């Protein structure tokens, strides 16, 4: 798993378990370079600033009170954040050159005392009531962000926006349907079930997993496991939820070269369960972090562009990942002859002569997609 993919994985988990947010921020800062990462929330109704999260609790413990009570008011970045549309990129280039920063009260009296100077940030929530903005802060030696670092930062902002939805809209605005909208954007398979495992909601990734049928399936409206490992994991997490646990995880090992799969259950308290029916029992959000899950969006793109069947596209994805016929057969649970048949069909439909050419063409269209 690449470093940015690892950041996205932590952000997806942090959406359900906010205590993971500092780790996600640290992962993001490590990937992009910097000294500290923060998420700020400004309430426009009360003109109050709050730091929602950081990966440097030591620095925040020293400067939080001063920043939230005064220095955000003289922070030259603050009016930029207030006036910028959601999803825009903000850097020190919009504030001024180093000579301007050297005369600014916020930079001289506050940032310099913590060894900081530069930043990159973006408002990921911007409405009439509030703005929420993640940022990475850098030392004078680290310098301003370059174009590539800014691009990588912005590529993570959609995942960050999903992660902090619980901090903003989900926890604070009891509105039906919001949670479902957020969960449907996750790359990880997520389902909301009741105590009997009746599925009240499944996001797109989970629905794809049901179609594949190798881990879980829908039967009589309930989530059912395929295989003893998944069955045991699902039984364990649901048992702990019924005993009163608010969050529990179970790792399952399927063997045969597959990486571990994490099944996580998080109880939806209060208004977060609204929109999924009037059931008074505990509703549970189940998330599956499966490193072997296919890249379904990539498969769908390949199917649409080249007229491939789902199995042909799945085989093509494995070729892009650099896997041989025998390994592809093992991973997809089909015979080697079946794989060879699909490869031949791929060569014909893509009008190329070799498997390497199939992989190159699909990779060029979809990017470096493949099993995670």
C-alpha positions as CSV (number, residue, x, y, z in Angstrom):
1,X,0.0,0.0,0.0
2,X,1.4,3.4,-1.0
3,X,1.8,6.2,1.6
4,X,-1.1,8.3,0.3
5,X,-3.3,5.2,0.2
6,X,-2.4,4.6,3.8
7,X,-3.4,8.1,4.7
8,X,-6.8,7.6,3.0
9,X,-7.3,4.4,4.9
10,X,-6.7,6.1,8.2
11,X,-9.0,9.0,7.2
12,X,-11.8,6.5,6.3
13,X,-11.5,4.9,9.7
14,X,-11.3,8.2,11.5
15,X,-14.7,9.1,10.0
16,X,-16.2,6.3,12.1
17,X,-13.7,6.6,15.1
18,X,-12.5,10.2,15.5
19,X,-9.8,9.2,18.0
20,X,-7.9,8.0,14.9
21,X,-7.8,11.5,13.5
22,X,-4.4,12.5,15.0
23,X,-2.8,9.4,13.4
24,X,-4.4,10.3,10.1
25,X,-3.0,13.8,10.4
26,X,0.4,12.5,11.2
27,X,0.3,10.2,8.2
28,X,-0.7,13.1,6.0
29,X,2.1,15.3,7.3
30,X,4.7,12.6,6.9
31,X,3.6,12.1,3.3
32,X,3.8,15.8,2.4
33,X,6.4,17.2,4.7
34,X,5.8,19.6,7.6
35,X,6.1,20.1,11.3
36,X,2.4,20.0,12.4
37,X,-1.0,19.2,11.0
38,X,-4.2,20.8,12.3
39,X,-8.0,21.0,11.6
40,X,-9.6,24.3,12.5
41,X,-13.3,25.0,12.9
42,X,-14.6,28.6,12.9
43,X,-18.2,29.2,13.9
44,X,-19.3,32.3,12.0
45,X,-22.4,32.7,14.3
46,X,-20.3,33.1,17.4
47,X,-17.0,34.2,15.9
48,X,-15.3,31.4,17.8
49,X,-12.4,29.3,16.7
50,X,-11.7,25.8,17.8
51,X,-8.9,23.4,16.9
52,X,-10.7,20.1,16.1
53,X,-7.6,17.9,15.8
54,X,-3.8,17.9,15.5
55,X,-0.9,15.4,15.4
56,X,1.2,17.6,17.7
57,X,-0.6,17.7,21.0
58,X,2.6,19.0,22.6
59,X,2.5,22.2,20.5
60,X,-1.2,22.6,20.8
61,X,-1.1,22.3,24.6
62,X,1.2,25.4,24.7
63,X,-0.5,27.5,22.1
64,X,-4.2,26.5,21.9
65,X,-5.6,29.0,24.4
66,X,-3.7,31.9,22.9
67,X,-4.7,31.0,19.4
68,X,-8.3,30.3,20.0
69,X,-8.8,33.4,22.2
70,X,-6.7,36.0,20.3
71,X,-4.2,35.1,17.6
72,X,-6.7,33.7,15.1
73,X,-8.2,37.2,15.0
74,X,-4.9,38.7,13.7
75,X,-4.0,35.6,11.6
76,X,-3.7,37.0,8.0
77,X,-4.7,33.5,6.8
78,X,-8.0,33.8,8.6
79,X,-9.8,36.3,6.2
80,X,-8.5,34.2,3.3
81,X,-10.1,31.1,4.7
82,X,-13.4,33.0,5.4
83,X,-13.5,34.4,1.8
84,X,-12.4,31.3,-0.1
85,X,-14.8,28.8,-1.7
86,X,-14.9,25.3,-0.4
87,X,-12.1,23.1,-1.9
88,X,-9.8,26.0,-2.8
89,X,-6.0,25.9,-2.1
90,X,-4.4,28.4,0.2
91,X,-0.7,28.9,0.8
92,X,1.6,31.7,2.0
93,X,1.9,33.0,-1.5
94,X,-1.6,34.5,-1.0
95,X,-0.5,36.2,2.2
96,X,2.8,37.8,0.9
97,X,6.5,37.3,0.5
98,X,8.9,36.7,3.4
99,X,9.3,40.4,4.0
100,X,5.5,40.7,4.6
101,X,5.5,37.7,6.9
102,X,8.5,39.2,8.9
103,X,6.3,42.3,9.7
104,X,3.2,40.4,10.6
105,X,2.1,40.1,14.3
106,X,0.8,36.6,14.0
107,X,4.0,35.3,12.3
108,X,6.4,37.2,14.6
109,X,4.7,36.8,18.0
110,X,2.9,33.5,17.6
111,X,4.2,31.2,14.9
112,X,7.9,32.0,15.5
113,X,7.6,31.1,19.1
114,X,6.6,27.6,18.0
115,X,9.3,27.3,15.3
116,X,6.7,27.6,12.5
117,X,6.3,30.0,9.5
118,X,4.6,28.5,6.4
119,X,1.4,26.6,5.7
120,X,-0.8,24.9,3.1
121,X,-4.6,24.7,3.8
122,X,-8.0,24.4,2.3
123,X,-11.6,25.0,3.5
124,X,-13.3,21.6,3.2
125,X,-16.5,23.0,4.8
126,X,-17.7,26.5,3.9
127,X,-21.2,27.6,4.5
128,X,-23.2,30.4,6.2
129,X,-22.5,29.0,9.6
130,X,-18.9,27.7,9.7
131,X,-15.8,26.8,7.9
132,X,-13.5,23.9,8.6
133,X,-10.0,23.9,7.3
134,X,-7.2,21.3,7.5
135,X,-3.6,22.7,7.3
136,X,0.0,21.5,7.3
137,X,2.4,23.9,9.1
138,X,6.1,24.1,8.2
139,X,9.3,25.5,9.7
140,X,11.4,28.2,8.1
141,X,13.9,25.5,7.0
142,X,11.2,23.4,5.3
143,X,10.1,26.4,3.3
144,X,6.9,27.0,1.4
145,X,5.1,24.1,-0.3
146,X,5.9,23.5,-3.9
147,X,3.4,22.7,-6.6
148,X,3.7,18.9,-6.3
149,X,3.3,19.1,-2.5
150,X,0.2,21.3,-2.9
151,X,-1.2,18.9,-5.5
152,X,-0.8,16.0,-3.1
153,X,-2.4,17.9,-0.3
154,X,-5.4,18.8,-2.3
155,X,-5.7,15.1,-3.5
156,X,-6.4,14.1,0.1
157,X,-9.0,16.8,0.9
158,X,-12.0,14.8,-0.3
159,X,-11.1,12.0,2.1
160,X,-10.4,14.5,4.9
161,X,-13.8,16.1,4.3
162,X,-15.5,12.7,4.7
163,X,-13.5,12.0,7.8
164,X,-14.5,15.1,9.7
165,X,-18.2,15.0,8.7
166,X,-18.9,13.4,12.1
167,X,-17.3,16.3,13.8
168,X,-19.4,18.8,12.0
169,X,-22.7,17.8,10.3
170,X,-23.2,14.3,11.7
171,X,-22.7,15.0,15.4
172,X,-24.2,18.5,15.4
173,X,-27.0,18.5,12.9
174,X,-29.7,15.8,13.4
175,X,-30.8,15.5,9.8
176,X,-32.0,12.3,8.1
177,X,-30.0,10.9,5.3
178,X,-26.7,12.8,6.0
179,X,-24.9,9.8,7.3
180,X,-25.9,7.7,4.4
181,X,-24.7,10.3,1.9
182,X,-21.3,10.4,3.6
183,X,-20.9,6.7,3.9
184,X,-21.8,6.2,0.2
185,X,-18.7,8.2,-0.7
186,X,-16.3,5.9,1.2
187,X,-14.0,3.6,-0.8
188,X,-14.2,1.1,2.0
189,X,-17.3,-1.2,2.1
190,X,-19.7,0.0,4.8
191,X,-23.1,-1.3,5.9
192,X,-25.5,-0.2,8.6
193,X,-27.3,-3.2,10.3
194,X,-29.5,-3.8,13.3
195,X,-28.8,-6.3,16.1
196,X,-30.0,-9.2,13.9
197,X,-27.6,-8.2,11.0
198,X,-30.5,-7.0,8.9
199,X,-29.0,-4.6,6.4
200,X,-30.6,-1.2,6.5
201,X,-28.0,0.5,4.3
202,X,-25.0,-0.6,2.2
203,X,-22.8,1.9,0.4
204,X,-21.6,1.3,-3.1
205,X,-18.4,-0.5,-2.1
206,X,-20.3,-2.9,0.1
207,X,-22.9,-3.5,-2.6
208,X,-20.0,-4.5,-4.9
209,X,-18.7,-6.8,-2.2
210,X,-22.1,-8.5,-2.0
211,X,-22.1,-9.0,-5.8
212,X,-18.6,-10.5,-5.7
213,X,-19.8,-12.8,-2.9
214,X,-16.3,-13.9,-1.7
215,X,-16.5,-12.4,1.8
216,X,-20.2,-11.5,2.5
217,X,-23.6,-11.7,0.8
218,X,-27.2,-10.7,1.3
219,X,-29.6,-13.5,2.2
220,X,-33.2,-12.8,3.3
221,X,-32.2,-9.1,3.9
222,X,-29.4,-10.0,6.3
223,X,-25.7,-9.9,6.0
224,X,-24.3,-13.4,5.8
225,X,-20.6,-14.5,5.8
226,X,-18.9,-16.6,3.2
227,X,-16.3,-18.8,4.8
228,X,-15.5,-19.6,8.5
229,X,-13.0,-16.8,9.0
230,X,-15.5,-14.0,8.1
231,X,-18.4,-15.8,9.9
232,X,-16.4,-16.0,13.1
233,X,-15.3,-12.3,12.9
234,X,-18.9,-11.1,12.2
235,X,-20.2,-13.2,15.1
236,X,-17.5,-11.8,17.4
237,X,-18.1,-8.1,16.7
238,X,-21.9,-8.4,16.9
239,X,-21.6,-10.3,20.2
240,X,-19.5,-7.6,21.7
241,X,-21.9,-4.9,20.4
242,X,-24.8,-6.7,22.1
243,X,-22.8,-6.8,25.3
244,X,-22.5,-3.0,25.3
245,X,-19.3,-2.2,23.4
246,X,-19.4,1.0,21.3
247,X,-16.6,0.0,19.0
248,X,-14.9,-3.3,18.3
249,X,-12.7,-4.8,15.6
250,X,-11.8,-8.2,14.5
251,X,-8.9,-9.3,12.2
252,X,-9.4,-12.3,10.0
253,X,-6.8,-14.2,8.1
254,X,-8.0,-16.1,5.1
255,X,-4.7,-17.7,4.3
256,X,-3.5,-18.7,0.9
257,X,-1.4,-15.6,0.6
258,X,-4.2,-13.1,1.2
259,X,-3.4,-10.2,3.6
260,X,-5.4,-9.8,6.8
261,X,-8.9,-8.2,6.6
262,X,-10.2,-6.0,9.3
263,X,-13.9,-6.0,10.3
264,X,-14.8,-3.0,12.4
265,X,-18.2,-2.4,14.1
266,X,-19.2,1.0,15.5
267,X,-22.5,1.7,17.3
268,X,-24.4,4.6,15.9
269,X,-25.6,6.6,18.9
270,X,-28.5,9.0,19.0
271,X,-29.2,11.1,15.9
272,X,-26.5,9.4,13.8
273,X,-28.8,6.5,13.4
274,X,-31.7,8.5,12.0
275,X,-32.6,8.0,8.4
276,X,-32.2,4.2,8.6
277,X,-35.6,3.4,9.9
278,X,-37.4,3.7,13.3
279,X,-35.7,0.7,14.9
280,X,-35.1,1.4,18.6
281,X,-32.3,-1.2,18.9
282,X,-28.7,-0.3,18.5
283,X,-27.8,0.3,14.9
284,X,-24.3,-0.8,14.0
285,X,-22.0,0.5,11.2
286,X,-19.8,-2.3,9.8
287,X,-16.7,-1.4,7.9
288,X,-14.5,-3.9,6.0
289,X,-10.9,-3.0,5.3
290,X,-9.9,-5.7,2.8
291,X,-6.5,-5.2,1.2
292,X,-7.6,-7.7,-1.5
293,X,-10.8,-6.0,-2.6
294,X,-11.0,-5.1,-6.2
295,X,-10.9,-1.5,-7.5
296,X,-14.6,-1.6,-8.7
297,X,-14.5,2.0,-10.2
298,X,-11.6,0.9,-12.3
299,X,-13.4,-2.2,-13.4
300,X,-16.5,-0.2,-14.3
301,X,-14.5,2.2,-16.3
302,X,-12.8,-0.6,-18.2
303,X,-16.2,-2.3,-18.9
304,X,-17.7,0.9,-20.2
305,X,-14.8,1.9,-22.4
306,X,-13.9,-1.4,-24.0
307,X,-17.1,-3.4,-23.8
308,X,-15.6,-5.9,-21.3
309,X,-17.5,-8.3,-19.1
310,X,-17.0,-7.9,-15.4
311,X,-14.7,-11.0,-15.3
312,X,-12.7,-9.8,-18.2
313,X,-12.2,-6.4,-16.5
314,X,-11.3,-8.1,-13.2
315,X,-8.6,-10.2,-15.0
316,X,-7.4,-7.1,-16.8
317,X,-7.0,-5.4,-13.4
318,X,-4.9,-8.3,-12.2
319,X,-2.7,-8.0,-15.2
320,X,-2.2,-4.3,-14.5
321,X,-1.1,-5.3,-11.0
322,X,1.7,-7.4,-12.7
323,X,0.3,-10.9,-11.7
324,X,0.8,-14.1,-13.6
325,X,-2.0,-16.4,-14.8
326,X,-1.6,-18.9,-11.9
327,X,-1.9,-16.1,-9.2
328,X,-4.8,-14.5,-11.0
329,X,-6.6,-17.8,-11.1
330,X,-6.0,-18.3,-7.3
331,X,-7.1,-14.8,-6.4
332,X,-10.3,-14.8,-8.5
333,X,-11.2,-18.4,-7.7
334,X,-11.2,-19.6,-11.3
335,X,-9.2,-22.1,-13.3
336,X,-6.1,-21.1,-15.2
337,X,-7.8,-22.0,-18.5
338,X,-10.6,-19.6,-17.6
339,X,-8.0,-16.8,-17.0
340,X,-6.4,-17.6,-20.4
341,X,-9.7,-17.4,-22.1
342,X,-10.4,-13.9,-20.6
343,X,-6.9,-12.8,-21.5
344,X,-7.5,-13.8,-25.1
345,X,-10.8,-11.9,-25.1
346,X,-9.0,-8.9,-23.7
347,X,-6.3,-8.9,-26.4
348,X,-9.1,-9.1,-29.0
349,X,-11.3,-6.3,-27.6
350,X,-8.3,-4.0,-26.8
351,X,-6.8,-4.8,-30.3
352,X,-3.4,-5.7,-28.9
353,X,-1.2,-8.8,-29.2
354,X,0.2,-9.5,-25.7
355,X,-0.8,-9.5,-22.1
356,X,1.7,-6.8,-21.4
357,X,0.0,-4.6,-23.9
358,X,-3.4,-5.3,-22.3
359,X,-1.9,-4.2,-18.9
360,X,-0.3,-1.1,-20.4
361,X,-3.5,0.0,-22.2
362,X,-5.8,-0.5,-19.2
363,X,-3.2,1.1,-16.9
364,X,-3.0,4.1,-19.1
365,X,-6.8,4.6,-19.1
366,X,-7.5,3.9,-15.5
367,X,-4.2,4.8,-13.8
368,X,-2.3,2.2,-11.7
369,X,-5.4,0.4,-10.5
370,X,-5.4,-3.1,-9.1
371,X,-6.2,-5.1,-6.1
372,X,-5.2,-3.2,-3.0
